[in-house]
Amino acid sequence: MFDVPPPNEVRGIVTYRETTLLRCATAEELRKDPDSRVRPTVRLRKEGGRWVVSHEHHSFPARD
């Protein structure tokens, strides 16, 4: 189950945080831990005047 926001222009750190932390879990897992998030990291490179994704990685933030 993914709760992915629609594509949009992101400006500012608050908006960035709101749009880059995805929810990824079963419905039961989300009921137990609704703040569980996945953090995507994307590397871009410019090819022929266009930006393209050259690497993508997803991770879960560390928990104490």
mmCIF file as Biopython writes it, N, C-alpha, C and O atoms, coordinates in Angstrom:
data_model
#
loop_
_atom_site.group_PDB
_atom_site.id
_atom_site.type_symbol
_atom_site.label_atom_id
_atom_site.label_alt_id
_atom_site.label_comp_id
_atom_site.label_asym_id
_atom_site.label_entity_id
_atom_site.label_seq_id
_atom_site.pdbx_PDB_ins_code
_atom_site.Cartn_x
_atom_site.Cartn_y
_atom_site.Cartn_z
_atom_site.occupancy
_atom_site.B_iso_or_equiv
_atom_site.auth_seq_id
_atom_site.auth_asym_id
_atom_site.pdbx_PDB_model_num
ATOM 1   N N  . MET A ? 1  ? 0.851  -1.175 0.000   1.0 0.0 1  A 1 
ATOM 2   C CA . MET A ? 1  ? 0.000  0.000  0.000   1.0 0.0 1  A 1 
ATOM 3   C C  . MET A ? 1  ? 0.893  1.233  0.000   1.0 0.0 1  A 1 
ATOM 4   O O  . MET A ? 1  ? 1.741  1.383  0.880   1.0 0.0 1  A 1 
ATOM 5   N N  . PHE A ? 2  ? 0.714  2.108  -0.967  1.0 0.0 2  A 1 
ATOM 6   C CA . PHE A ? 2  ? 1.485  3.343  -1.061  1.0 0.0 2  A 1 
ATOM 7   C C  . PHE A ? 2  ? 0.538  4.529  -0.998  1.0 0.0 2  A 1 
ATOM 8   O O  . PHE A ? 2  ? -0.516 4.533  -1.633  1.0 0.0 2  A 1 
ATOM 9   N N  . ASP A ? 3  ? 0.923  5.529  -0.230  1.0 0.0 3  A 1 
ATOM 10  C CA . ASP A ? 3  ? 0.185  6.781  -0.148  1.0 0.0 3  A 1 
ATOM 11  C C  . ASP A ? 3  ? 1.103  7.841  -0.747  1.0 0.0 3  A 1 
ATOM 12  O O  . ASP A ? 3  ? 1.841  8.513  -0.026  1.0 0.0 3  A 1 
ATOM 13  N N  . VAL A ? 4  ? 1.054  7.987  -2.070  1.0 0.0 4  A 1 
ATOM 14  C CA . VAL A ? 4  ? 1.985  8.856  -2.783  1.0 0.0 4  A 1 
ATOM 15  C C  . VAL A ? 4  ? 1.297  10.159 -3.167  1.0 0.0 4  A 1 
ATOM 16  O O  . VAL A ? 4  ? 0.235  10.145 -3.790  1.0 0.0 4  A 1 
ATOM 17  N N  . PRO A ? 5  ? 1.904  11.294 -2.793  1.0 0.0 5  A 1 
ATOM 18  C CA . PRO A ? 5  ? 1.308  12.572 -3.187  1.0 0.0 5  A 1 
ATOM 19  C C  . PRO A ? 5  ? 1.425  12.783 -4.692  1.0 0.0 5  A 1 
ATOM 20  O O  . PRO A ? 5  ? 2.327  12.237 -5.328  1.0 0.0 5  A 1 
ATOM 21  N N  . PRO A ? 6  ? 0.518  13.573 -5.265  1.0 0.0 6  A 1 
ATOM 22  C CA . PRO A ? 6  ? 0.613  13.853 -6.701  1.0 0.0 6  A 1 
ATOM 23  C C  . PRO A ? 6  ? 1.861  14.685 -6.991  1.0 0.0 6  A 1 
ATOM 24  O O  . PRO A ? 6  ? 2.337  15.402 -6.110  1.0 0.0 6  A 1 
ATOM 25  N N  . PRO A ? 7  ? 2.401  14.602 -8.217  1.0 0.0 7  A 1 
ATOM 26  C CA . PRO A ? 7  ? 3.567  15.419 -8.554  1.0 0.0 7  A 1 
ATOM 27  C C  . PRO A ? 7  ? 3.256  16.905 -8.400  1.0 0.0 7  A 1 
ATOM 28  O O  . PRO A ? 7  ? 2.176  17.363 -8.771  1.0 0.0 7  A 1 
ATOM 29  N N  . ASN A ? 8  ? 4.195  17.639 -7.859  1.0 0.0 8  A 1 
ATOM 30  C CA . ASN A ? 8  ? 4.009  19.081 -7.721  1.0 0.0 8  A 1 
ATOM 31  C C  . ASN A ? 8  ? 5.369  19.762 -7.582  1.0 0.0 8  A 1 
ATOM 32  O O  . ASN A ? 8  ? 6.389  19.108 -7.366  1.0 0.0 8  A 1 
ATOM 33  N N  . GLU A ? 9  ? 5.362  21.059 -7.707  1.0 0.0 9  A 1 
ATOM 34  C CA . GLU A ? 9  ? 6.582  21.829 -7.495  1.0 0.0 9  A 1 
ATOM 35  C C  . GLU A ? 9  ? 6.742  22.006 -5.997  1.0 0.0 9  A 1 
ATOM 36  O O  . GLU A ? 9  ? 5.802  22.408 -5.311  1.0 0.0 9  A 1 
ATOM 37  N N  . VAL A ? 10 ? 7.924  21.707 -5.489  1.0 0.0 10 A 1 
ATOM 38  C CA . VAL A ? 10 ? 8.168  21.764 -4.048  1.0 0.0 10 A 1 
ATOM 39  C C  . VAL A ? 10 ? 9.079  22.942 -3.736  1.0 0.0 10 A 1 
ATOM 40  O O  . VAL A ? 10 ? 10.179 23.056 -4.277  1.0 0.0 10 A 1 
ATOM 41  N N  . ARG A ? 11 ? 8.607  23.809 -2.859  1.0 0.0 11 A 1 
ATOM 42  C CA . ARG A ? 11 ? 9.403  24.963 -2.431  1.0 0.0 11 A 1 
ATOM 43  C C  . ARG A ? 11 ? 9.384  25.052 -0.918  1.0 0.0 11 A 1 
ATOM 44  O O  . ARG A ? 11 ? 8.319  25.094 -0.302  1.0 0.0 11 A 1 
ATOM 45  N N  . GLY A ? 12 ? 10.565 25.079 -0.323  1.0 0.0 12 A 1 
ATOM 46  C CA . GLY A ? 12 ? 10.683 25.226 1.117   1.0 0.0 12 A 1 
ATOM 47  C C  . GLY A ? 12 ? 10.816 23.882 1.819   1.0 0.0 12 A 1 
ATOM 48  O O  . GLY A ? 12 ? 10.297 22.868 1.351   1.0 0.0 12 A 1 
ATOM 49  N N  . ILE A ? 13 ? 11.521 23.888 2.955   1.0 0.0 13 A 1 
ATOM 50  C CA . ILE A ? 13 ? 11.813 22.654 3.675   1.0 0.0 13 A 1 
ATOM 51  C C  . ILE A ? 13 ? 10.550 21.991 4.221   1.0 0.0 13 A 1 
ATOM 52  O O  . ILE A ? 13 ? 10.467 20.763 4.226   1.0 0.0 13 A 1 
ATOM 53  N N  . VAL A ? 14 ? 9.572  22.759 4.677   1.0 0.0 14 A 1 
ATOM 54  C CA . VAL A ? 14 ? 8.338  22.171 5.221   1.0 0.0 14 A 1 
ATOM 55  C C  . VAL A ? 14 ? 7.597  21.413 4.126   1.0 0.0 14 A 1 
ATOM 56  O O  . VAL A ? 14 ? 7.183  20.273 4.333   1.0 0.0 14 A 1 
ATOM 57  N N  . THR A ? 15 ? 7.429  22.032 2.971   1.0 0.0 15 A 1 
ATOM 58  C CA . THR A ? 15 ? 6.756  21.375 1.858   1.0 0.0 15 A 1 
ATOM 59  C C  . THR A ? 15 ? 7.548  20.163 1.398   1.0 0.0 15 A 1 
ATOM 60  O O  . THR A ? 15 ? 6.962  19.134 1.061   1.0 0.0 15 A 1 
ATOM 61  N N  . TYR A ? 16 ? 8.874  20.269 1.379   1.0 0.0 16 A 1 
ATOM 62  C CA . TYR A ? 16 ? 9.721  19.138 0.997   1.0 0.0 16 A 1 
ATOM 63  C C  . TYR A ? 16 ? 9.469  17.950 1.913   1.0 0.0 16 A 1 
ATOM 64  O O  . TYR A ? 16 ? 9.273  16.830 1.441   1.0 0.0 16 A 1 
ATOM 65  N N  . ARG A ? 17 ? 9.473  18.188 3.211   1.0 0.0 17 A 1 
ATOM 66  C CA . ARG A ? 17 ? 9.245  17.091 4.168   1.0 0.0 17 A 1 
ATOM 67  C C  . ARG A ? 17 ? 7.862  16.478 3.992   1.0 0.0 17 A 1 
ATOM 68  O O  . ARG A ? 17 ? 7.704  15.262 4.102   1.0 0.0 17 A 1 
ATOM 69  N N  . GLU A ? 18 ? 6.857  17.314 3.720   1.0 0.0 18 A 1 
ATOM 70  C CA . GLU A ? 18 ? 5.500  16.806 3.552   1.0 0.0 18 A 1 
ATOM 71  C C  . GLU A ? 18 ? 5.354  15.950 2.297   1.0 0.0 18 A 1 
ATOM 72  O O  . GLU A ? 18 ? 4.504  15.060 2.256   1.0 0.0 18 A 1 
ATOM 73  N N  . THR A ? 19 ? 6.170  16.204 1.275   1.0 0.0 19 A 1 
ATOM 74  C CA . THR A ? 19 ? 5.994  15.506 0.003   1.0 0.0 19 A 1 
ATOM 75  C C  . THR A ? 19 ? 7.004  14.394 -0.232  1.0 0.0 19 A 1 
ATOM 76  O O  . THR A ? 19 ? 6.870  13.661 -1.212  1.0 0.0 19 A 1 
ATOM 77  N N  . THR A ? 20 ? 8.013  14.237 0.628   1.0 0.0 20 A 1 
ATOM 78  C CA . THR A ? 20 ? 9.024  13.219 0.361   1.0 0.0 20 A 1 
ATOM 79  C C  . THR A ? 20 ? 8.972  12.039 1.312   1.0 0.0 20 A 1 
ATOM 80  O O  . THR A ? 20 ? 9.723  11.080 1.133   1.0 0.0 20 A 1 
ATOM 81  N N  . LEU A ? 21 ? 8.123  12.078 2.302   1.0 0.0 21 A 1 
ATOM 82  C CA . LEU A ? 21 ? 8.009  10.934 3.210   1.0 0.0 21 A 1 
ATOM 83  C C  . LEU A ? 21 ? 6.748  10.166 2.861   1.0 0.0 21 A 1 
ATOM 84  O O  . LEU A ? 21 ? 5.637  10.635 3.106   1.0 0.0 21 A 1 
ATOM 85  N N  . LEU A ? 22 ? 6.924  8.989  2.292   1.0 0.0 22 A 1 
ATOM 86  C CA . LEU A ? 22 ? 5.816  8.170  1.833   1.0 0.0 22 A 1 
ATOM 87  C C  . LEU A ? 22 ? 5.403  7.173  2.903   1.0 0.0 22 A 1 
ATOM 88  O O  . LEU A ? 22 ? 6.213  6.770  3.739   1.0 0.0 22 A 1 
ATOM 89  N N  . ARG A ? 23 ? 4.150  6.782  2.869   1.0 0.0 23 A 1 
ATOM 90  C CA . ARG A ? 23 ? 3.669  5.723  3.751   1.0 0.0 23 A 1 
ATOM 91  C C  . ARG A ? 23 ? 3.746  4.410  2.972   1.0 0.0 23 A 1 
ATOM 92  O O  . ARG A ? 23 ? 3.282  4.331  1.835   1.0 0.0 23 A 1 
ATOM 93  N N  . CYS A ? 24 ? 4.326  3.393  3.580   1.0 0.0 24 A 1 
ATOM 94  C CA . CYS A ? 24 ? 4.470  2.104  2.916   1.0 0.0 24 A 1 
ATOM 95  C C  . CYS A ? 24 ? 4.311  1.004  3.949   1.0 0.0 24 A 1 
ATOM 96  O O  . CYS A ? 24 ? 5.242  0.714  4.700   1.0 0.0 24 A 1 
ATOM 97  N N  . ALA A ? 25 ? 3.135  0.390  3.990   1.0 0.0 25 A 1 
ATOM 98  C CA . ALA A ? 25 ? 2.863  -0.671 4.957   1.0 0.0 25 A 1 
ATOM 99  C C  . ALA A ? 25 ? 1.499  -1.258 4.654   1.0 0.0 25 A 1 
ATOM 100 O O  . ALA A ? 25 ? 0.747  -0.739 3.829   1.0 0.0 25 A 1 
ATOM 101 N N  . THR A ? 26 ? 1.195  -2.345 5.336   1.0 0.0 26 A 1 
ATOM 102 C CA . THR A ? 26 ? -0.148 -2.893 5.217   1.0 0.0 26 A 1 
ATOM 103 C C  . THR A ? 26 ? -1.090 -2.013 6.022   1.0 0.0 26 A 1 
ATOM 104 O O  . THR A ? 26 ? -0.643 -1.217 6.848   1.0 0.0 26 A 1 
ATOM 105 N N  . ALA A ? 27 ? -2.375 -2.149 5.791   1.0 0.0 27 A 1 
ATOM 106 C CA . ALA A ? 27 ? -3.368 -1.355 6.538   1.0 0.0 27 A 1 
ATOM 107 C C  . ALA A ? 27 ? -3.230 -1.615 8.037   1.0 0.0 27 A 1 
ATOM 108 O O  . ALA A ? 27 ? -3.342 -0.684 8.834   1.0 0.0 27 A 1 
ATOM 109 N N  . GLU A ? 28 ? -2.992 -2.849 8.427   1.0 0.0 28 A 1 
ATOM 110 C CA . GLU A ? 28 ? -2.832 -3.187 9.845   1.0 0.0 28 A 1 
ATOM 111 C C  . GLU A ? 28 ? -1.593 -2.529 10.439  1.0 0.0 28 A 1 
ATOM 112 O O  . GLU A ? 28 ? -1.638 -1.997 11.548  1.0 0.0 28 A 1 
ATOM 113 N N  . GLU A ? 29 ? -0.481 -2.567 9.696   1.0 0.0 29 A 1 
ATOM 114 C CA . GLU A ? 29 ? 0.752  -1.935 10.175  1.0 0.0 29 A 1 
ATOM 115 C C  . GLU A ? 29 ? 0.581  -0.429 10.326  1.0 0.0 29 A 1 
ATOM 116 O O  . GLU A ? 29 ? 1.099  0.159  11.275  1.0 0.0 29 A 1 
ATOM 117 N N  . LEU A ? 30 ? -0.139 0.201  9.405   1.0 0.0 30 A 1 
ATOM 118 C CA . LEU A ? 30 ? -0.366 1.651  9.497   1.0 0.0 30 A 1 
ATOM 119 C C  . LEU A ? 30 ? -1.279 2.002  10.666  1.0 0.0 30 A 1 
ATOM 120 O O  . LEU A ? 30 ? -1.123 3.060  11.275  1.0 0.0 30 A 1 
ATOM 121 N N  . ARG A ? 31 ? -2.229 1.125  10.987  1.0 0.0 31 A 1 
ATOM 122 C CA . ARG A ? 31 ? -3.069 1.377  12.174  1.0 0.0 31 A 1 
ATOM 123 C C  . ARG A ? 31 ? -2.226 1.342  13.443  1.0 0.0 31 A 1 
ATOM 124 O O  . ARG A ? 31 ? -2.441 2.138  14.357  1.0 0.0 31 A 1 
ATOM 125 N N  . LYS A ? 32 ? -1.265 0.417  13.498  1.0 0.0 32 A 1 
ATOM 126 C CA . LYS A ? 32 ? -0.388 0.301  14.678  1.0 0.0 32 A 1 
ATOM 127 C C  . LYS A ? 32 ? 0.624  1.441  14.746  1.0 0.0 32 A 1 
ATOM 128 O O  . LYS A ? 32 ? 0.949  1.919  15.833  1.0 0.0 32 A 1 
ATOM 129 N N  . ASP A ? 33 ? 1.119  1.875  13.596  1.0 0.0 33 A 1 
ATOM 130 C CA . ASP A ? 33 ? 2.153  2.917  13.543  1.0 0.0 33 A 1 
ATOM 131 C C  . ASP A ? 33 ? 1.869  3.860  12.369  1.0 0.0 33 A 1 
ATOM 132 O O  . ASP A ? 33 ? 2.507  3.758  11.322  1.0 0.0 33 A 1 
ATOM 133 N N  . PRO A ? 34 ? 0.905  4.785  12.547  1.0 0.0 34 A 1 
ATOM 134 C CA . PRO A ? 34 ? 0.520  5.665  11.436  1.0 0.0 34 A 1 
ATOM 135 C C  . PRO A ? 34 ? 1.618  6.622  10.978  1.0 0.0 34 A 1 
ATOM 136 O O  . PRO A ? 34 ? 1.507  7.207  9.900   1.0 0.0 34 A 1 
ATOM 137 N N  . ASP A ? 35 ? 2.667  6.794  11.766  1.0 0.0 35 A 1 
ATOM 138 C CA . ASP A ? 35 ? 3.752  7.698  11.388  1.0 0.0 35 A 1 
ATOM 139 C C  . ASP A ? 35 ? 4.885  6.990  10.653  1.0 0.0 35 A 1 
ATOM 140 O O  . ASP A ? 35 ? 5.901  7.614  10.343  1.0 0.0 35 A 1 
ATOM 141 N N  . SER A ? 36 ? 4.727  5.695  10.368  1.0 0.0 36 A 1 
ATOM 142 C CA . SER A ? 36 ? 5.745  4.957  9.623   1.0 0.0 36 A 1 
ATOM 143 C C  . SER A ? 36 ? 5.879  5.559  8.227   1.0 0.0 36 A 1 
ATOM 144 O O  . SER A ? 36 ? 4.887  5.707  7.513   1.0 0.0 36 A 1 
ATOM 145 N N  . ARG A ? 37 ? 7.089  5.902  7.844   1.0 0.0 37 A 1 
ATOM 146 C CA . ARG A ? 37 ? 7.331  6.552  6.559   1.0 0.0 37 A 1 
ATOM 147 C C  . ARG A ? 37 ? 8.529  5.937  5.845   1.0 0.0 37 A 1 
ATOM 148 O O  . ARG A ? 37 ? 9.409  5.354  6.478   1.0 0.0 37 A 1 
ATOM 149 N N  . VAL A ? 38 ? 8.553  6.071  4.544   1.0 0.0 38 A 1 
ATOM 150 C CA . VAL A ? 38 ? 9.690  5.683  3.712   1.0 0.0 38 A 1 
ATOM 151 C C  . VAL A ? 38 ? 10.296 6.970  3.165   1.0 0.0 38 A 1 
ATOM 152 O O  . VAL A ? 38 ? 9.577  7.874  2.740   1.0 0.0 38 A 1 
ATOM 153 N N  . ARG A ? 39 ? 11.630 7.041  3.180   1.0 0.0 39 A 1 
ATOM 154 C CA . ARG A ? 39 ? 12.312 8.237  2.693   1.0 0.0 39 A 1 
ATOM 155 C C  . ARG A ? 39 ? 12.955 7.933  1.343   1.0 0.0 39 A 1 
ATOM 156 O O  . ARG A ? 39 ? 13.890 7.136  1.277   1.0 0.0 39 A 1 
ATOM 157 N N  . PRO A ? 40 ? 12.472 8.553  0.262   1.0 0.0 40 A 1 
ATOM 158 C CA . PRO A ? 40 ? 13.109 8.336  -1.043  1.0 0.0 40 A 1 
ATOM 159 C C  . PRO A ? 40 ? 14.286 9.286  -1.249  1.0 0.0 40 A 1 
ATOM 160 O O  . PRO A ? 40 ? 14.253 10.438 -0.818  1.0 0.0 40 A 1 
ATOM 161 N N  . THR A ? 41 ? 15.314 8.790  -1.907  1.0 0.0 41 A 1 
ATOM 162 C CA . THR A ? 41 ? 16.457 9.601  -2.305  1.0 0.0 41 A 1 
ATOM 163 C C  . THR A ? 41 ? 16.622 9.430  -3.809  1.0 0.0 41 A 1 
ATOM 164 O O  . THR A ? 41 ? 16.623 8.306  -4.312  1.0 0.0 41 A 1 
ATOM 165 N N  . VAL A ? 42 ? 16.762 10.534 -4.525  1.0 0.0 42 A 1 
ATOM 166 C CA . VAL A ? 42 ? 16.857 10.485 -5.978  1.0 0.0 42 A 1 
ATOM 167 C C  . VAL A ? 42 ? 18.087 11.256 -6.431  1.0 0.0 42 A 1 
ATOM 168 O O  . VAL A ? 42 ? 18.329 12.377 -5.984  1.0 0.0 42 A 1 
ATOM 169 N N  . ARG A ? 43 ? 18.869 10.641 -7.331  1.0 0.0 43 A 1 
ATOM 170 C CA . ARG A ? 43 ? 20.011 11.328 -7.945  1.0 0.0 43 A 1 
ATOM 171 C C  . ARG A ? 43 ? 19.617 11.659 -9.380  1.0 0.0 43 A 1 
ATOM 172 O O  . ARG A ? 43 ? 19.133 10.800 -10.116 1.0 0.0 43 A 1 
ATOM 173 N N  . LEU A ? 44 ? 19.827 12.905 -9.765  1.0 0.0 44 A 1 
ATOM 174 C CA . LEU A ? 44 ? 19.495 13.358 -11.114 1.0 0.0 44 A 1 
ATOM 175 C C  . LEU A ? 44 ? 20.761 13.713 -11.886 1.0 0.0 44 A 1 
ATOM 176 O O  . LEU A ? 44 ? 21.778 14.085 -11.300 1.0 0.0 44 A 1 
ATOM 177 N N  . ARG A ? 45 ? 20.681 13.593 -13.209 1.0 0.0 45 A 1 
ATOM 178 C CA . ARG A ? 45 ? 21.762 14.091 -14.066 1.0 0.0 45 A 1 
ATOM 179 C C  . ARG A ? 45 ? 21.120 14.676 -15.321 1.0 0.0 45 A 1 
ATOM 180 O O  . ARG A ? 45 ? 20.037 14.270 -15.742 1.0 0.0 45 A 1 
ATOM 181 N N  . LYS A ? 46 ? 21.812 15.622 -15.887 1.0 0.0 46 A 1 
ATOM 182 C CA . LYS A ? 46 ? 21.288 16.298 -17.065 1.0 0.0 46 A 1 
ATOM 183 C C  . LYS A ? 46 ? 21.797 15.613 -18.320 1.0 0.0 46 A 1 
ATOM 184 O O  . LYS A ? 46 ? 23.004 15.464 -18.510 1.0 0.0 46 A 1 
ATOM 185 N N  . GLU A ? 47 ? 20.872 15.195 -19.181 1.0 0.0 47 A 1 
ATOM 186 C CA . GLU A ? 47 ? 21.199 14.543 -20.454 1.0 0.0 47 A 1 
ATOM 187 C C  . GLU A ? 47 ? 20.446 15.251 -21.559 1.0 0.0 47 A 1 
ATOM 188 O O  . GLU A ? 47 ? 19.217 15.316 -21.537 1.0 0.0 47 A 1 
ATOM 189 N N  . GLY A ? 48 ? 21.174 15.780 -22.525 1.0 0.0 48 A 1 
ATOM 190 C CA . GLY A ? 48 ? 20.521 16.434 -23.645 1.0 0.0 48 A 1 
ATOM 191 C C  . GLY A ? 48 ? 19.596 17.573 -23.248 1.0 0.0 48 A 1 
ATOM 192 O O  . GLY A ? 48 ? 18.555 17.783 -23.870 1.0 0.0 48 A 1 
ATOM 193 N N  . GLY A ? 49 ? 19.983 18.312 -22.201 1.0 0.0 49 A 1 
ATOM 194 C CA . GLY A ? 49 ? 19.171 19.445 -21.754 1.0 0.0 49 A 1 
ATOM 195 C C  . GLY A ? 49 ? 17.995 19.073 -20.855 1.0 0.0 49 A 1 
ATOM 196 O O  . GLY A ? 49 ? 17.228 19.949 -20.456 1.0 0.0 49 A 1 
ATOM 197 N N  . ARG A ? 50 ? 17.838 17.786 -20.528 1.0 0.0 50 A 1 
ATOM 198 C CA . ARG A ? 50 ? 16.732 17.339 -19.658 1.0 0.0 50 A 1 
ATOM 199 C C  . ARG A ? 50 ? 17.294 16.646 -18.431 1.0 0.0 50 A 1 
ATOM 200 O O  . ARG A ? 50 ? 18.317 15.967 -18.510 1.0 0.0 50 A 1 
ATOM 201 N N  . TRP A ? 51 ? 16.626 16.816 -17.291 1.0 0.0 51 A 1 
ATOM 202 C CA . TRP A ? 51 ? 17.019 16.123 -16.079 1.0 0.0 51 A 1 
ATOM 203 C C  . TRP A ? 51 ? 16.388 14.737 -16.083 1.0 0.0 51 A 1 
ATOM 204 O O  . TRP A ? 51 ? 15.192 14.590 -16.332 1.0 0.0 51 A 1 
ATOM 205 N N  . VAL A ? 52 ? 17.203 13.721 -15.803 1.0 0.0 52 A 1 
ATOM 206 C CA . VAL A ? 52 ? 16.716 12.347 -15.734 1.0 0.0 52 A 1 
ATOM 207 C C  . VAL A ? 52 ? 17.170 11.714 -14.418 1.0 0.0 52 A 1 
ATOM 208 O O  . VAL A ? 52 ? 18.217 12.069 -13.876 1.0 0.0 52 A 1 
ATOM 209 N N  . VAL A ? 53 ? 16.377 10.779 -13.916 1.0 0.0 53 A 1 
ATOM 210 C CA . VAL A ? 53 ? 16.730 10.066 -12.690 1.0 0.0 53 A 1 
ATOM 211 C C  . VAL A ? 53 ? 17.825 9.063  -13.026 1.0 0.0 53 A 1 
ATOM 212 O O  . VAL A ? 53 ? 17.636 8.203  -13.887 1.0 0.0 53 A 1 
ATOM 213 N N  . SER A ? 54 ? 18.980 9.165  -12.346 1.0 0.0 54 A 1 
ATOM 214 C CA . SER A ? 54 ? 20.070 8.226  -12.583 1.0 0.0 54 A 1 
ATOM 215 C C  . SER A ? 54 ? 20.181 7.205  -11.455 1.0 0.0 54 A 1 
ATOM 216 O O  . SER A ? 54 ? 20.823 6.169  -11.626 1.0 0.0 54 A 1 
ATOM 217 N N  . HIS A ? 55 ? 19.565 7.481  -10.306 1.0 0.0 55 A 1 
ATOM 218 C CA . HIS A ? 55 ? 19.582 6.545  -9.177  1.0 0.0 55 A 1 
ATOM 219 C C  . HIS A ? 55 ? 18.407 6.861  -8.265  1.0 0.0 55 A 1 
ATOM 220 O O  . HIS A ? 55 ? 18.063 8.025  -8.060  1.0 0.0 55 A 1 
ATOM 221 N N  . GLU A ? 56 ? 17.798 5.824  -7.722  1.0 0.0 56 A 1 
ATOM 222 C CA . GLU A ? 56 ? 16.690 6.004  -6.796  1.0 0.0 56 A 1 
ATOM 223 C C  . GLU A ? 56 ? 16.859 4.999  -5.662  1.0 0.0 56 A 1 
ATOM 224 O O  . GLU A ? 56 ? 17.172 3.833  -5.903  1.0 0.0 56 A 1 
ATOM 225 N N  . HIS A ? 57 ? 16.650 5.452  -4.425  1.0 0.0 57 A 1 
ATOM 226 C CA . HIS A ? 57 ? 16.814 4.596  -3.257  1.0 0.0 57 A 1 
ATOM 227 C C  . HIS A ? 57 ? 15.725 4.938  -2.248  1.0 0.0 57 A 1 
ATOM 228 O O  . HIS A ? 57 ? 15.378 6.107  -2.082  1.0 0.0 57 A 1 
ATOM 229 N N  . HIS A ? 58 ? 15.188 3.929  -1.576  1.0 0.0 58 A 1 
ATOM 230 C CA . HIS A ? 58 ? 14.164 4.145  -0.541  1.0 0.0 58 A 1 
ATOM 231 C C  . HIS A ? 58 ? 14.666 3.541  0.760   1.0 0.0 58 A 1 
ATOM 232 O O  . HIS A ? 58 ? 15.236 2.450  0.769   1.0 0.0 58 A 1 
ATOM 233 N N  . SER A ? 59 ? 14.449 4.259  1.866   1.0 0.0 59 A 1 
ATOM 234 C CA . SER A ? 59 ? 14.879 3.754  3.171   1.0 0.0 59 A 1 
ATOM 235 C C  . SER A ? 59 ? 13.874 4.182  4.236   1.0 0.0 59 A 1 
ATOM 236 O O  . SER A ? 59 ? 13.092 5.112  4.042   1.0 0.0 59 A 1 
ATOM 237 N N  . PHE A ? 60 ? 13.916 3.479  5.365   1.0 0.0 60 A 1 
ATOM 238 C CA . PHE A ? 60 ? 13.096 3.838  6.512   1.0 0.0 60 A 1 
ATOM 239 C C  . PHE A ? 60 ? 13.972 4.615  7.478   1.0 0.0 60 A 1 
ATOM 240 O O  . PHE A ? 60 ? 15.104 4.202  7.732   1.0 0.0 60 A 1 
ATOM 241 N N  . PRO A ? 61 ? 13.487 5.738  8.035   1.0 0.0 61 A 1 
ATOM 242 C CA . PRO A ? 61 ? 14.271 6.484  9.018   1.0 0.0 61 A 1 
ATOM 243 C C  . PRO A ? 61 ? 14.585 5.604  10.231  1.0 0.0 61 A 1 
ATOM 244 O O  . PRO A ? 61 ? 13.783 4.751  10.611  1.0 0.0 61 A 1 
ATOM 245 N N  . ALA A ? 62 ? 15.747 5.816  10.828  1.0 0.0 62 A 1 
ATOM 246 C CA . ALA A ? 62 ? 16.145 5.060  12.024  1.0 0.0 62 A 1 
ATOM 247 C C  . ALA A ? 62 ? 15.224 5.381  13.183  1.0 0.0 62 A 1 
ATOM 248 O O  . ALA A ? 62 ? 14.751 6.509  13.320  1.0 0.0 62 A 1 
ATOM 249 N N  . ARG A ? 63 ? 14.978 4.408  13.994  1.0 0.0 63 A 1 
ATOM 250 C CA . ARG A ? 63 ? 14.141 4.599  15.195  1.0 0.0 63 A 1 
ATOM 251 C C  . ARG A ? 63 ? 15.009 4.417  16.429  1.0 0.0 63 A 1 
ATOM 252 O O  . ARG A ? 63 ? 15.943 3.615  16.432  1.0 0.0 63 A 1 
ATOM 253 N N  . ASP A ? 64 ? 14.693 5.170  17.475  1.0 0.0 64 A 1 
ATOM 254 C CA . ASP A ? 64 ? 15.455 5.047  18.749  1.0 0.0 64 A 1 
ATOM 255 C C  . ASP A ? 64 ? 15.039 3.819  19.496  1.0 0.0 64 A 1 
ATOM 256 O O  . ASP A ? 64 ? 15.561 3.547  20.577  1.0 0.0 64 A 1 
#
